[in-house]
Amino acid sequence: MRHYTLVLNTDSGSRRTLRISNPNTDIPTATLATAVDQLIANDVYDNTRGGLESLNRMELTVVETTAVL
């Protein structure tokens, strides 16, 4: 299993987290950066805790399981 975790800064000083499960990791980094910029520009969250301002970090997590028996 794989997922991206995006942590976004808001203009009120808080953070918002978005998890994307089973992403296509073949997408170029420049394309991902453009998509994150669009996400920030077209804020999808309720602004009561602040509007999206910038990307704090984006991480790819890979979980592998191996059957032993």
C-alpha positions, -999 to 999 in steps of 0.1 A, spaced: 0 0 0 12 35 -8 -1 70 0 9 106 -3 5 128 27 2 165 20 5 189 49 -7 224 39 -2 257 58 -31 280 62 -31 318 64 -42 316 101 -12 296 111 -28 262 113 -23 232 91 -45 209 70 -36 174 60 -47 155 29 -40 118 23 -41 104 -12 -43 65 -12 -27 43 -40 -13 72 -60 3 69 -95 39 74 -85 50 76 -122 36 112 -124 65 136 -127 73 158 -97 67 190 -118 32 178 -125 26 171 -89 38 205 -79 14 221 -104 -15 201 -90 -6 211 -55 -5 248 -66 -40 244 -81 -53 228 -49 -40 258 -29 -54 283 -55 -88 266 -55 -91 261 -17 -113 231 -11 -115 235 27 -139 255 48 -121 288 55 -132 291 91 -97 277 102 -79 297 75 -75 295 38 -47 274 22 -15 293 19 14 270 10 27 234 10 45 225 43 55 190 31 45 161 8 56 126 17 52 92 0 46 64 24 51 28 12 39 -1 34 51 -36 25 38 -68 40 55 -102 36 37 -134 45 59 -155 68 37 -186 71 
